[in-house]
Amino acid sequence: MARKSKYSGPKYANGNYKSYQKAYDSSELQIRKRSKLNKENRKRGTYGNGDGKDVSHKKDGSTVLEKASKNRARVGKARKA
């Protein structure tokens, strides 16, 4: 049985994922979120130094340094299939 792609549906039709992602990443909300996290990374001295750390959000809203691979791999229960 073939596995169904997670990139299916009308917004991804005809290989449209790249253009959808580009539009999402350039939205005003995403730019503000990204710039805020970059600012925090610079403040903590971990931005661009190659240490592999990211600023990660905790459930209480605070932030903590964490391995980038762990931070980016985490998926909430609501998004799991």
Secondary structure as GFF3:
##gff-version 3
##sequence-region A 1 81
A	DSSP	three_ten_helix	10	15	.	.	.	ID=ss1
A	DSSP	alpha_helix	17	25	.	.	.	ID=ss2
A	DSSP	alpha_helix	28	43	.	.	.	ID=ss3
A	DSSP	beta_strand	53	57	.	.	.	ID=ss4
A	DSSP	beta_strand	63	67	.	.	.	ID=ss5
A	DSSP	alpha_helix	68	73	.	.	.	ID=ss6
A	DSSP	three_ten_helix	77	79	.	.	.	ID=ss7
###
